[in-house]
């Protein structure tokens, strides 16, 4: 049975099995592959999207639970915090392989939207996404810089 | 990495030298009018497979207009084929498209390869784009492993760029009817120095293509002082896309009509697939069918492990279908493997004499007469690479041709093994690498691509195989478990007079041949036989060990456990001698000289670098050690329960020193206030890339040393997903991290891996300085711990 999801401001018809996590609806059904699969158990954060502006791990989120919610993915992320994050990410070469970075950018943008001057502790708490390339130091520096620009 | 350098796979594939000859056979005569306006896309160079977003490249062998190989005088310059058309295509609009034949996995190889070409080409950086090459022998080595993309290609890519610049300049001179010496190429234009006129590369492309390719001696390479991109912090060609969720990783590949598959694999390597009940799986909504894969047979090679694939309309349905399978797994020859017990076996082996790998003087005589002897045993577990993108491959079988896309580090080897596994002529197979979401050695083992091809052939549709994280953790090619025993003799002054190192670990060779129980020269050459210490008596021995899982290479390979033992033991000797750790380390290294392990019986491969070009220079080791120590203000008064530790190690031809500050609370809570790294990697293409690799490589080492452990019980891997396999997180990462790159005009060395080896021993030395507890067993904390077990004697070996 098809249901309607609001993704990046557009209404999308989705016909996936009940219980299918939003992650796989995005990737396999809607071809929005910017949101990544890393663990499937909400541990790594590669699949982070915004649900009504809040960073949320989409790999354990049944898509049918999102009736009426606004889903934003990396492809649709916009606004001053997102712009600041993207600009600093590019200026400072923050990503390495980039695979986890959609999730990192979703988490960092949400943090900066809420907190214009995040402390190290705030960053530790908000940025629990894993990065095997270990861009952690770059991300920490970049968040502080982006917060000043947002 | 470098099987051939490790001496593991004999008979390297013959390298076909194909030039592009005349860059295009389709050129029309140039007229002056041709420069005005112009229509359509004119490309100087060969038509290229793929594109930088590369969905569904239309790979057509006939599109490679290779021309007459004999017509290019540049098919065999140092490093391989430098025929400009192989690497560079210039469109009429001035776009400079550079072919990157190495896999992009975050080391920024797209950018660094382009910097080298564009510099000699005198290109305008804003016009540069990249095509990812498919796997083909014409590119030479494409195995993106062993930290060698830059050093293997630096010279020939410079030649290619310079040759193209030469041809563009000749074309402009012909057009203006002046001497080439009256023309200067500069930032995408050629200038007529007499008239001041300029012509863009796009306008010149057609005429330039008609110029003969110059011989190498007719090409003048730029002097380092003239470089405009090499050595500079040129912005990344990948990162802007990454920030928008663009770019394509292996797991993102989408082919029309594609179905999705996951595979249930036997828990043990060489375990058997018995009866399969797939009735419930086939009832899962979205599941299409199941496919039984053949059992794997020893040796493992890169073959898939067997099991049952579930094919479905989406990945989630495939995973649900797999969960519903009922499979009776049968035991194989590794059913009894218990990695903890095996660790004890390795330790016991390292207490016996092993096969001598390098020797000078008489270590045993010196040890028996030494004023003081020190011994220690170190243990390191299996590890898994765990790139954030798990392995994923997509295959399409048309009945004649097999097309594959995925996150492979070595597309040529992938093509070779696909040909063998499926019995398809290589000429009918294409393999195009996507971006790799991390790799660290895992993705040079293309078992996942063979799975995709086998399933695609069976179901008659394009298939994407996705590995879940559980698959990645349980069915990997694991870093070897290892035991090291160190013994040293000190004289009355505390100086080291004898150095004995016994290393015991299952060889990577055991994955590729049956019955192997000794390490290869390449493996012991990563941190054991190349030890740079000056003790008059020195002996390196290797014990016997069999493999029970697929042993594979992982970022920096055997350097991990060798550097951990060697550099930790150096710290232990300093303590035994009552000396400063850094001063003692420099004394161990001794006077400035070149180390030649071969002169003392070692079969030393030097990472494939020649001893002339890449000697082991102790002066460079000491220079990075002094530099890192200086950055950390070595010798400063430390706060209570803080300590500094140092390690210095040469690997992949680069010299890296790491100083770590550790802070450890009474109850074992560890924080890392600072890390200071100094590297001498010879000529550096982009300092940003080097700094990123030093940060990333160091954390990779620290993460493994603190938390990383793969264990096996009854032949099966115990861990399955995060956090039972645990990585360092943001909150645990060092608060401050400084990197200094020593200026050098020596040949370029590797940078992707050398940051990793010194990390663990620098940390162990720092924790010892902070607490007096010496950690000789890894991981120090483990997946479930929160504190360093300071009081637990088992950590002290």
Interface residues (C-beta under 8 A of the other chain):
Chain A: X16 X17 X20 X21 X24 X27 X28 X29 X31 X32 X33 X34 X35 X36 X37 X38 X39 X40 X41 X43 X44 X46 X73 X74 X75 X85 X86 X89 X90 X93 X94 X95 X96 X97 X98 X99 X100 X101 X102 X105 X120 X123 X124 X125 X127 X128 X129 X130 X131 X132 X133 X134 X135 X136 X137 X138 X139 X140
Chain B: X105 X106 X107 X108 X235 X236 X238 X239 X240 X241 X242 X243 X244 X245 X246 X247 X248 X249 X251 X252 X254 X260 X284 X285 X286 X313 X314 X315 X316 X317 X319 X320 X386 X387 X388 X389 X390 X435 X436 X437 X438 X439 X440 X466 X468 X469 X688 X692 X695 X696 X698 X699 X700 X703 X721 X722 X723 X727 X728 X729 X730 X731 X733 X734 X735 X737
